[in-house]
Amino acid sequence: MAGGRGERRGFADARAALRVRRFSAWWVAQLLSGIGSWAQAVAIPWYVLERTGSASAVGIVTTLQFLPVLVLSLFGGAIADRVSRRGLLLVTQLLLAFWAAMLGFLVASHEAPIWVVDILALAIGATNAINNPTQQAFLPELVPRELLAPAIALNSVQFNAARMIGGAVGGALIAALGVAAALWVNAVSFLPVVAVLILIASHSARAVRRERPAGSMLSELGSGLRFVIGAAPVRSVVLVFGFVGLFGFNWQVAVPLVARFALHEHANGLGLLMGALGAGALVASLLASALGQATQRRLVVAGTALGLSLIGLGLARSMLVAGLLLVAGGFFGVLASVSANTRLQMLAPPTLRGRVMAIYVLLMGGTTPVGAFVLGELASWLGSAWAVLVFGVATAAGVVAASLWGRQRSGSSGQRAATAPID
């Protein structure tokens, strides 16, 4: 009965969040933009793979796209705490549209050398290093605090619906019209977000009042890091999610490699596998919005199960088995990311939220340069299937080890704080 009441309350809170006009408009615009972004996420590695036939080249272009997130995300979070987040997002969204359009024209000209694609991937990554933590910190400015947890879960629904649709759309566009079409679709998809940011200008500053930090950028980074290290519940989230991000979230490399070399599929098969990944993620997002809470235990269980799904994917030799395992991987990956996101959003004070969420962005995507590069190189040495299997073992073992170490460091009181549900 208690579970049923909690589920009904979770759905009621989700509906209440969607009745907030600013948030619902943002949600729809982000869904459209996300579809384009996931179509591009399929297109870039596929273009490089088709041009070079090299797993290492795919790893390199993915590394370059996410390397700035690793290096610059903390600075992006500090910038988000100093300036208007809405204004900053306007700039980053327009830049991302420009990079996608430029890449599309170069690919369509059939004169785009791989090194130019690499440079544009680096530019996209540098823009995302500022955009992503700003987007995360902007969300509490759209809804009241009591609706923040369901808003985060709904944001995950949007993100993963876009992944499910965008992956399939990307594969279909590549097969029917070519890689350039997927890139152009992404460029156009940023325009609704820009329109919503302009329309909500008059309200965004009211929801969260912030004082501009008085210290230097480096001192602000230091204060954010001290908070993360000193607060036991936050530290526990960061430790566990670090392994999930580093080894478990390399789908842009893992899925094309498995599709091409283990399953011998082409663009349509890749789109179906990405769609399976998104389907599992979407189910988990809907479940998270119903639960309306986040616990450290759920993060650990989901991260471990994600690792086991990757192990199975490395062993899969049929589209059916691989698709089912990607459904599971998408499901548990989202449970882990929503749990980490919700806890960090609720635990971070408004004046530090940009910097705290920059650490989440760093763990979510900033570790991808290391993971993608190592996965690509490992696939070149051992083969794609074995490389994915090794990363699955590293994910599961790392999550368990980090959880045990965090408990030992935090003590019994820290453990209770880290596993207490967020109301």
C-alpha positions in Angstrom: 0.0 0.0 0.0 2.8 2.4 0.9 4.5 1.7 -2.4 1.3 2.4 -4.2 0.8 5.7 -2.4 4.3 6.7 -3.2 3.9 5.9 -6.9 0.6 7.9 -7.0 2.3 10.8 -5.3 5.2 10.6 -7.7 2.9 10.8 -10.8 1.0 13.6 -9.2 4.2 15.6 -8.6 5.3 14.9 -12.2 2.0 16.3 -13.5 2.3 19.3 -11.2 5.8 20.0 -12.6 4.5 19.8 -16.2 1.8 22.3 -15.4 4.5 24.9 -14.8 4.6 26.6 -18.2 8.3 27.6 -18.2 9.3 24.0 -17.4 6.9 22.3 -19.9 8.0 24.6 -22.7 11.7 23.9 -21.8 10.9 20.2 -21.7 9.4 20.1 -25.2 12.2 22.2 -26.7 14.9 20.1 -25.1 13.2 16.9 -26.4 13.3 18.2 -30.0 16.9 19.4 -29.5 17.9 16.1 -27.9 16.5 14.1 -30.9 18.8 16.1 -33.2 21.8 15.7 -30.8 21.4 11.9 -30.7 21.1 11.8 -34.5 24.4 13.6 -34.6 25.9 11.3 -31.9 25.2 8.4 -34.3 26.3 10.2 -37.4 29.8 11.4 -36.3 31.3 8.1 -35.2 29.6 6.3 -38.1 31.1 8.7 -40.6 34.6 8.2 -39.2 34.1 4.5 -39.1 33.0 4.4 -42.7 35.8 6.6 -43.9 38.6 4.9 -41.9 37.4 1.4 -40.9 39.3 2.0 -37.7 38.1 1.5 -34.2 40.9 3.6 -32.9 39.8 6.6 -35.1 36.3 6.3 -33.6 37.8 6.4 -30.1 39.9 9.4 -31.0 37.0 11.5 -32.4 34.8 10.6 -29.4 37.7 11.5 -27.1 38.1 14.9 -28.7 34.4 15.6 -28.5 34.4 14.9 -24.7 37.9 16.0 -23.8 36.9 19.6 -23.1 34.1 18.4 -20.8 36.8 16.7 -18.7 39.1 19.8 -18.7 36.7 22.7 -18.7 33.5 21.5 -17.0 34.5 22.8 -13.6 35.2 26.2 -15.1 31.9 26.1 -16.9 30.1 25.5 -13.6 32.0 28.4 -12.0 30.9 30.6 -14.9 27.3 29.5 -14.5 27.5 30.7 -10.9 28.7 34.1 -11.9 26.5 35.2 -14.9 22.9 34.9 -16.1 22.4 31.2 -16.8 19.7 32.0 -19.4 21.9 34.3 -21.3 24.8 31.9 -21.2 22.6 29.1 -22.6 21.5 31.4 -25.5 25.1 31.7 -26.5 26.0 28.0 -26.2 22.9 26.8 -28.0 23.6 29.1 -31.0 27.2 27.9 -31.1 26.2 24.3 -31.0 23.8 24.9 -33.9 26.6 26.6 -35.9 29.1 23.8 -35.3 26.5 21.1 -36.5 25.6 23.1 -39.6 29.3 23.6 -40.5 30.0 19.9 -40.0 27.0 19.0 -42.2 28.1 21.2 -45.1 31.7 19.9 -44.9 30.5 16.3 -45.0 28.0 17.0 -47.8 30.9 18.5 -49.9 32.7 15.1 -49.7 35.9 17.0 -48.9 35.9 16.7 -45.1 39.2 15.1 -44.0 39.1 13.3 -40.7 41.3 15.9 -39.0 38.7 18.6 -39.7 36.0 16.4 -38.2 38.2 16.0 -35.2 38.6 19.8 -34.8 34.9 20.4 -35.0 34.3 17.6 -32.5 36.7 19.4 -30.2 34.7 22.7 -30.7 31.4 20.9 -29.9 33.0 19.5 -26.8 34.3 22.9 -25.6 30.9 24.5 -26.0 29.2 21.6 -24.2 31.7 22.0 -21.3 30.0 25.3 -20.6 26.5 24.4 -21.8 26.0 21.2 -19.8 26.6 22.4 -16.3 24.7 25.5 -17.0 21.7 23.5 -18.2 21.8 21.4 -15.0 22.0 24.5 -12.8 19.3 26.3 -14.7 16.6 23.6 -14.0 15.9 24.8 -10.4 15.1 28.2 -11.8 12.2 26.8 -13.7 10.2 25.0 -10.9 9.6 25.4 -7.2 12.0 23.5 -5.0 9.2 21.0 -3.9 8.9 20.0 -7.6 12.6 19.7 -8.3 12.9 16.0 -7.9 10.1 15.1 -10.3 11.4 17.8 -12.7 14.8 16.1 -12.7 13.1 12.7 -13.4 11.0 14.3 -16.2 14.2 15.8 -17.6 15.5 12.3 -17.8 12.4 11.1 -19.5 12.9 13.8 -22.1 16.6 13.0 -22.5 16.0 9.3 -23.0 13.0 9.6 -25.2 15.2 11.8 -27.4 17.9 9.1 -27.3 15.5 6.4 -28.3 14.0 8.5 -31.1 17.2 10.2 -32.1 19.3 7.1 -32.4 16.7 5.5 -34.7 16.2 8.7 -36.6 20.0 9.1 -37.0 20.3 5.6 -38.4 17.4 6.1 -40.8 18.7 9.5 -42.0 22.2 8.1 -42.6 20.8 5.1 -44.5 18.3 7.2 -46.6 20.0 10.6 -47.1 23.5 10.4 -45.7 25.4 11.6 -42.7 25.0 15.3 -43.6 21.2 15.1 -43.2 21.5 13.9 -39.6 23.9 16.8 -38.9 21.6 19.4 -40.4 18.6 18.1 -38.5 20.6 18.6 -35.3 21.5 22.2 -36.3 17.8 23.1 -36.8 16.8 21.4 -33.6 18.5 24.0 -31.4 16.1 26.8 -32.6 13.2 25.8 -30.3 15.5 26.0 -27.3 16.6 29.4 -28.3 13.0 30.5 -28.7 12.0 29.2 -25.3 15.0 30.9 -23.6 13.9 34.2 -25.1 10.3 33.8 -24.1 11.1 32.9 -20.4 13.5 35.8 -20.0 11.3 37.8 -17.7 10.9 35.1 -15.1 14.1 33.0 -14.9 15.8 35.3 -12.4 12.9 35.1 -9.9 13.0 31.4 -9.0 16.5 31.4 -7.6 18.1 34.5 -6.1 21.9 34.3 -6.3 24.7 36.6 -5.2 27.6 36.9 -7.6 30.6 35.2 -6.1 33.2 37.8 -4.9 36.3 35.6 -5.2 38.5 34.7 -8.1 37.5 31.8 -10.4 40.1 29.5 -8.9 38.9 30.3 -5.3 35.4 29.5 -6.4 36.5 26.2 -7.9 38.3 25.4 -4.6 35.2 26.2 -2.5 33.1 23.9 -4.7 35.6 21.0 -4.5 35.9 21.5 -0.7 32.1 21.2 -0.4 32.1 18.0 -2.4 35.0 16.4 -0.5 33.7 17.5 2.9 30.1 16.5 2.6 29.9 12.8 3.1 26.6 12.1 1.2 27.9 14.2 -1.8 31.3 12.4 -1.7 29.6 9.0 -1.7 27.6 9.9 -4.8 30.7 11.2 -6.6 32.8 8.1 -5.8 30.3 5.6 -7.1 29.1 7.6 -10.1 32.7 8.2 -11.1 33.1 4.5 -12.1 29.7 4.5 -13.8 30.8 7.5 -15.9 34.3 6.3 -16.7 33.6 2.7 -17.7 29.8 2.4 -18.1 28.8 5.4 -20.3 30.8 4.9 -23.5 27.8 4.0 -25.7 29.0 6.2 -28.6 32.0 4.0 -29.1 30.7 0.6 -27.7 27.5 0.3 -29.8 29.0 1.1 -33.2 31.9 -1.3 -32.5 29.6 -4.1 -31.4 27.3 -3.4 -34.4 30.0 -3.3 -37.0 32.6 -5.9 -35.8 30.7 -8.3 -33.5 27.3 -8.4 -35.2 28.3 -7.3 -38.7 25.5 -4.8 -39.0 25.2 -1.6 -41.0 23.5 1.8 -40.3 20.0 0.4 -39.9 21.2 -2.1 -37.4 23.1 0.6 -35.5 19.9 2.7 -35.3 18.0 -0.3 -33.9 20.6 -1.0 -31.3 20.6 2.7 -30.2 16.8 2.6 -30.2 16.9 -0.4 -27.8 19.3 1.5 -25.5 17.0 4.5 -25.5 13.9 2.3 -24.9 15.4 0.9 -21.7 16.4 4.3 -20.7 12.9 5.7 -21.3 11.3 3.0 -19.1 13.8 3.8 -16.3 13.0 7.5 -16.6 9.3 6.9 -16.3 9.9 4.7 -13.2 12.2 7.3 -11.7 9.5 10.0 -12.1 7.0 7.8 -10.3 9.4 7.0 -7.4 10.2 10.6 -6.8 13.2 9.8 -4.5 16.8 8.9 -4.8 19.0 6.7 -2.6 22.6 5.7 -2.5 21.6 2.1 -2.5 19.7 2.5 -5.7 22.7 4.2 -7.3 25.0 1.3 -6.3 22.6 -1.4 -7.4 21.9 0.3 -10.8 25.6 0.9 -11.4 26.5 -2.8 -10.7 23.7 -4.0 -13.0 24.9 -1.7 -15.7 28.3 -3.4 -15.6 26.7 -6.8 -15.8 24.7 -5.7 -18.9 28.0 -4.6 -20.5 29.6 -7.9 -19.8 26.6 -9.6 -21.5 26.8 -7.3 -24.5 30.5 -8.2 -24.9 29.4 -11.9 -25.1 26.4 -11.3 -27.4 26.5 -12.6 -31.0 22.9 -11.9 -32.2 20.9 -8.7 -32.7 18.2 -10.0 -30.4 20.4 -10.7 -27.4 22.4 -7.5 -28.0 19.2 -5.5 -28.2 17.8 -7.0 -25.0 21.1 -6.3 -23.2 21.1 -2.7 -24.4 17.6 -2.3 -23.1 18.9 -3.4 -19.7 22.0 -1.2 -20.0 19.8 1.8 -20.9 17.5 1.0 -18.0 20.2 0.7 -15.3 22.3 3.5 -16.7 19.4 5.9 -16.3 18.5 4.7 -12.8 22.1 5.4 -11.8 22.3 8.8 -13.5 18.9 10.1 -12.2 19.8 8.9 -8.7 23.1 10.8 -8.8 21.6 13.9 -10.4 18.7 14.2 -8.0 20.8 13.7 -4.9 23.4 16.3 -6.0 20.7 18.9 -7.0 19.0 18.5 -3.7 22.2 18.6 -1.6 23.8 21.5 -3.3 23.1 25.1 -2.1 22.0 27.5 -4.8 25.3 29.5 -4.6 27.3 26.3 -5.3 24.9 24.5 -7.6 26.7 25.3 -10.9 30.0 24.0 -9.6 28.5 20.9 -8.0 26.5 20.0 -11.1 29.7 20.6 -13.1 31.2 17.7 -11.3 28.1 15.6 -12.2 28.6 16.7 -15.9 32.2 15.8 -15.6 31.4 12.3 -14.3 28.6 11.9 -16.8 30.4 12.9 -19.9 33.8 14.4 -19.0 35.3 11.0 -18.3 34.3 9.8 -21.7 37.6 11.0 -23.4 39.5 8.6 -21.2 37.0 5.8 -21.4 36.4 6.2 -25.2 40.1 6.4 -26.0 40.9 3.3 -23.8 37.9 1.4 -25.2 38.9 2.2 -28.8 42.6 1.2 -28.2 41.5 -1.9 -26.3 39.2 -2.9 -29.1 42.1 -2.6 -31.6 44.2 -5.0 -29.4 41.7 -7.5 -28.1 38.7 -7.1 -30.4 35.5 -5.1 -29.8 33.6 -7.8 -27.9 36.4 -8.4 -25.4 37.0 -4.7 -24.9 33.3 -4.1 -24.0 33.4 -7.1 -21.7 36.4 -5.7 -19.8 34.7 -2.4 -19.4 31.7 -4.1 -18.0 33.8 -5.9 -15.4 35.5 -2.6 -14.5 32.1 -0.9 -14.1 30.6 -3.5 -11.8 33.8 -4.0 -9.7 34.5 -0.3 -9.5 31.0 0.6 -8.2 31.1 -2.1 -5.6 34.6 -1.2 -4.4 33.8 2.6 -4.3 30.6 1.9 -2.3 32.5 -0.2 0.2 35.3 2.4 0.5 32.8 5.2 0.9 31.0 3.4 3.7 34.2 2.7 5.5 35.2 6.4 5.2 31.9 7.9 6.1 31.1 5.7 9.1 27.7 4.6 10.2 26.3 8.2 10.3 27.5 9.0 6.8 26.0 5.7 5.5 22.6 6.6 7.0 22.8 10.1 5.4 23.8 8.7 2.0 21.0 6.2 1.9 18.2 8.4 3.2 15.5 9.2 0.6 15.1 12.7 -0.5 11.6 14.1 0.2 
